[in-house]
Amino acid sequence: MPKMKRHAGAKKRFSLTGKGKVRRLKAYKSHILTKKTAKRKRNLRRAAIVETNGEAKKLKRLLSA
């Protein structure tokens, strides 16, 4: 059988940290930025960790080749 490929959509949106946690980017940073405060936009730049254990487990399965 051929090798299993990792999920291309998940690969573009999520990455794993050194300790194996799932890192994601925050939403609401693409357009209509004039009405958002500088503080809010600055905080949206930082990556976040997927907190829900069930979701993180599913994402790890998608990211593993």
VMD Tcl script that builds the backbone (N, CA, C; Angstrom):
set m [mol new atoms 195]
animate dup $m
set s [atomselect $m all]
$s set {name element resname resid chain x y z} {
  {N N MET 1 A 0.828 -1.194 0.000}
  {CA C MET 1 A 0.000 0.000 0.000}
  {C C MET 1 A 0.866 1.249 0.000}
  {N N PRO 2 A 0.368 2.343 -0.604}
  {CA C PRO 2 A 1.143 3.589 -0.563}
  {C C PRO 2 A 1.117 4.206 0.832}
  {N N LYS 3 A 2.050 5.111 1.062}
  {CA C LYS 3 A 2.114 5.791 2.353}
  {C C LYS 3 A 0.884 6.672 2.540}
  {N N MET 4 A 0.469 6.840 3.786}
  {CA C MET 4 A -0.630 7.750 4.097}
  {C C MET 4 A -0.103 9.179 4.054}
  {N N LYS 5 A -0.905 10.060 3.475}
  {CA C LYS 5 A -0.513 11.467 3.449}
  {C C LYS 5 A -1.167 12.192 4.606}
  {N N ARG 6 A -0.487 13.212 5.125}
  {CA C ARG 6 A -1.106 14.012 6.168}
  {C C ARG 6 A -2.128 14.940 5.533}
  {N N HIS 7 A -3.062 15.430 6.309}
  {CA C HIS 7 A -4.172 16.246 5.834}
  {C C HIS 7 A -3.649 17.605 5.362}
  {N N ALA 8 A -3.817 17.896 4.074}
  {CA C ALA 8 A -3.228 19.101 3.489}
  {C C ALA 8 A -3.820 20.374 4.086}
  {N N GLY 9 A -5.123 20.384 4.359}
  {CA C GLY 9 A -5.761 21.567 4.936}
  {C C GLY 9 A -5.266 21.840 6.343}
  {N N ALA 10 A -5.135 20.778 7.139}
  {CA C ALA 10 A -4.648 20.929 8.515}
  {C C ALA 10 A -3.173 21.328 8.521}
  {N N LYS 11 A -2.418 20.812 7.571}
  {CA C LYS 11 A -0.983 21.107 7.486}
  {C C LYS 11 A -0.755 22.602 7.271}
  {N N LYS 12 A -1.657 23.245 6.490}
  {CA C LYS 12 A -1.515 24.675 6.205}
  {C C LYS 12 A -1.925 25.542 7.389}
  {N N ARG 13 A -2.803 25.030 8.235}
  {CA C ARG 13 A -3.389 25.857 9.289}
  {C C ARG 13 A -2.827 25.614 10.681}
  {N N PHE 14 A -2.264 24.447 10.930}
  {CA C PHE 14 A -1.792 24.095 12.270}
  {C C PHE 14 A -0.363 23.586 12.207}
  {N N SER 15 A 0.349 23.715 13.333}
  {CA C SER 15 A 1.680 23.131 13.435}
  {C C SER 15 A 1.863 22.622 14.858}
  {N N LEU 16 A 2.837 21.770 15.044}
  {CA C LEU 16 A 3.103 21.209 16.364}
  {C C LEU 16 A 4.265 21.941 17.019}
  {N N THR 17 A 4.174 22.158 18.319}
  {CA C THR 17 A 5.270 22.763 19.065}
  {C C THR 17 A 6.278 21.676 19.421}
  {N N GLY 18 A 7.353 22.063 20.046}
  {CA C GLY 18 A 8.367 21.105 20.449}
  {C C GLY 18 A 7.854 20.086 21.452}
  {N N LYS 19 A 6.911 20.501 22.306}
  {CA C LYS 19 A 6.353 19.594 23.310}
  {C C LYS 19 A 5.163 18.810 22.787}
  {N N GLY 20 A 4.800 19.014 21.508}
  {CA C GLY 20 A 3.722 18.239 20.919}
  {C C GLY 20 A 2.347 18.872 21.007}
  {N N LYS 21 A 2.281 20.139 21.433}
  {CA C LYS 21 A 0.995 20.831 21.465}
  {C C LYS 21 A 0.686 21.360 20.063}
  {N N VAL 22 A -0.587 21.636 19.812}
  {CA C VAL 22 A -1.004 22.099 18.489}
  {C C VAL 22 A -1.098 23.625 18.509}
  {N N ARG 23 A -0.370 24.270 17.609}
  {CA C ARG 23 A -0.365 25.726 17.505}
  {C C ARG 23 A -1.284 26.142 16.361}
  {N N ARG 24 A -2.045 27.215 16.570}
  {CA C ARG 24 A -2.924 27.730 15.526}
  {C C ARG 24 A -2.785 29.245 15.448}
  {N N LEU 25 A -3.186 29.816 14.325}
  {CA C LEU 25 A -3.221 31.262 14.185}
  {C C LEU 25 A -4.612 31.758 14.527}
  {N N LYS 26 A -4.706 33.010 14.930}
  {CA C LYS 26 A -5.990 33.568 15.333}
  {C C LYS 26 A -6.746 34.123 14.130}
  {N N ALA 27 A -8.062 34.129 14.234}
  {CA C ALA 27 A -8.927 34.634 13.174}
  {C C ALA 27 A -9.131 36.140 13.323}
  {N N TYR 28 A -9.882 36.738 12.404}
  {CA C TYR 28 A -10.271 38.152 12.420}
  {C C TYR 28 A -9.101 39.101 12.159}
  {N N LYS 29 A -8.124 38.681 11.370}
  {CA C LYS 29 A -6.971 39.539 11.100}
  {C C LYS 29 A -6.806 39.774 9.591}
  {N N SER 30 A -7.819 39.460 8.781}
  {CA C SER 30 A -7.620 39.524 7.337}
  {C C SER 30 A -8.145 40.804 6.698}
  {N N HIS 31 A -9.289 41.318 7.121}
  {CA C HIS 31 A -9.818 42.536 6.499}
  {C C HIS 31 A -10.712 43.280 7.489}
  {N N ILE 32 A -11.159 44.462 7.104}
  {CA C ILE 32 A -11.907 45.387 7.971}
  {C C ILE 32 A -11.094 45.650 9.246}
  {N N LEU 33 A -9.872 46.093 9.057}
  {CA C LEU 33 A -8.964 46.300 10.191}
  {C C LEU 33 A -9.026 47.720 10.729}
  {N N THR 34 A -9.682 48.641 10.002}
  {CA C THR 34 A -9.665 50.045 10.429}
  {C C THR 34 A -10.425 50.252 11.731}
  {N N LYS 35 A -11.484 49.495 11.937}
  {CA C LYS 35 A -12.280 49.690 13.152}
  {C C LYS 35 A -11.710 48.934 14.351}
  {N N LYS 36 A -10.720 48.092 14.140}
  {CA C LYS 36 A -10.131 47.333 15.245}
  {C C LYS 36 A -8.980 48.127 15.849}
  {N N THR 37 A -8.866 48.058 17.161}
  {CA C THR 37 A -7.823 48.825 17.843}
  {C C THR 37 A -6.452 48.201 17.586}
  {N N ALA 38 A -5.425 49.016 17.775}
  {CA C ALA 38 A -4.050 48.546 17.572}
  {C C ALA 38 A -3.726 47.419 18.542}
  {N N LYS 39 A -4.227 47.517 19.775}
  {CA C LYS 39 A -3.978 46.482 20.780}
  {C C LYS 39 A -4.596 45.154 20.334}
  {N N ARG 40 A -5.820 45.229 19.816}
  {CA C ARG 40 A -6.511 44.015 19.371}
  {C C ARG 40 A -5.773 43.365 18.203}
  {N N LYS 41 A -5.336 44.180 17.239}
  {CA C LYS 41 A -4.615 43.640 16.075}
  {C C LYS 41 A -3.271 43.054 16.483}
  {N N ARG 42 A -2.619 43.694 17.448}
  {CA C ARG 42 A -1.327 43.202 17.941}
  {C C ARG 42 A -1.496 41.838 18.611}
  {N N ASN 43 A -2.568 41.682 19.388}
  {CA C ASN 43 A -2.817 40.409 20.055}
  {C C ASN 43 A -3.226 39.319 19.075}
  {N N LEU 44 A -3.839 39.697 17.961}
  {CA C LEU 44 A -4.232 38.712 16.956}
  {C C LEU 44 A -3.028 38.162 16.196}
  {N N ARG 45 A -1.901 38.880 16.245}
  {CA C ARG 45 A -0.690 38.409 15.565}
  {C C ARG 45 A -0.118 37.153 16.207}
  {N N ARG 46 A -0.254 37.062 17.519}
  {CA C ARG 46 A 0.371 35.948 18.242}
  {C C ARG 46 A -0.366 34.649 18.000}
  {N N ALA 47 A 0.375 33.577 17.920}
  {CA C ALA 47 A -0.230 32.251 17.744}
  {C C ALA 47 A -0.833 31.790 19.062}
  {N N ALA 48 A -1.802 30.901 18.981}
  {CA C ALA 48 A -2.459 30.360 20.170}
  {C C ALA 48 A -2.303 28.847 20.171}
  {N N ILE 49 A -2.531 28.248 21.318}
  {CA C ILE 49 A -2.477 26.801 21.466}
  {C C ILE 49 A -3.908 26.275 21.488}
  {N N VAL 50 A -4.143 25.145 20.827}
  {CA C VAL 50 A -5.462 24.515 20.866}
  {C C VAL 50 A -5.637 23.918 22.255}
  {N N GLU 51 A -6.591 24.459 23.021}
  {CA C GLU 51 A -6.740 24.089 24.430}
  {C C GLU 51 A -7.549 22.806 24.624}
  {N N THR 52 A -8.569 22.612 23.797}
  {CA C THR 52 A -9.454 21.473 23.987}
  {C C THR 52 A -8.713 20.183 23.677}
  {N N ASN 53 A -8.668 19.264 24.628}
  {CA C ASN 53 A -7.903 18.025 24.458}
  {C C ASN 53 A -8.433 17.177 23.315}
  {N N GLY 54 A -9.757 17.102 23.188}
  {CA C GLY 54 A -10.346 16.295 22.122}
  {C C GLY 54 A -9.998 16.830 20.751}
  {N N GLU 55 A -10.083 18.168 20.595}
  {CA C GLU 55 A -9.758 18.784 19.307}
  {C C GLU 55 A -8.273 18.605 18.996}
  {N N ALA 56 A -7.424 18.784 20.003}
  {CA C ALA 56 A -5.982 18.639 19.794}
  {C C ALA 56 A -5.647 17.217 19.364}
  {N N LYS 57 A -6.328 16.247 19.942}
  {CA C LYS 57 A -6.086 14.838 19.609}
  {C C LYS 57 A -6.451 14.581 18.149}
  {N N LYS 58 A -7.602 15.123 17.711}
  {CA C LYS 58 A -8.027 14.964 16.317}
  {C C LYS 58 A -7.040 15.614 15.358}
  {N N LEU 59 A -6.578 16.821 15.729}
  {CA C LEU 59 A -5.648 17.532 14.862}
  {C C LEU 59 A -4.310 16.819 14.768}
  {N N LYS 60 A -3.839 16.246 15.870}
  {CA C LYS 60 A -2.579 15.493 15.839}
  {C C LYS 60 A -2.679 14.309 14.894}
  {N N ARG 61 A -3.855 13.669 14.884}
  {CA C ARG 61 A -4.076 12.544 13.987}
  {C C ARG 61 A -4.017 13.003 12.519}
  {N N LEU 62 A -4.566 14.192 12.241}
  {CA C LEU 62 A -4.531 14.726 10.878}
  {C C LEU 62 A -3.118 15.131 10.458}
  {N N LEU 63 A -2.318 15.591 11.434}
  {CA C LEU 63 A -0.977 16.087 11.121}
  {C C LEU 63 A 0.070 14.980 11.058}
  {N N SER 64 A -0.229 13.826 11.631}
  {CA C SER 64 A 0.765 12.750 11.599}
  {C C SER 64 A 0.699 12.040 10.243}
  {N N ALA 65 A 1.845 11.813 9.658}
  {CA C ALA 65 A 1.886 11.208 8.317}
  {C C ALA 65 A 1.778 9.706 8.384}
}
mol reanalyze $m
mol bondsrecalc $m
mol representation Tube
mol addrep $m
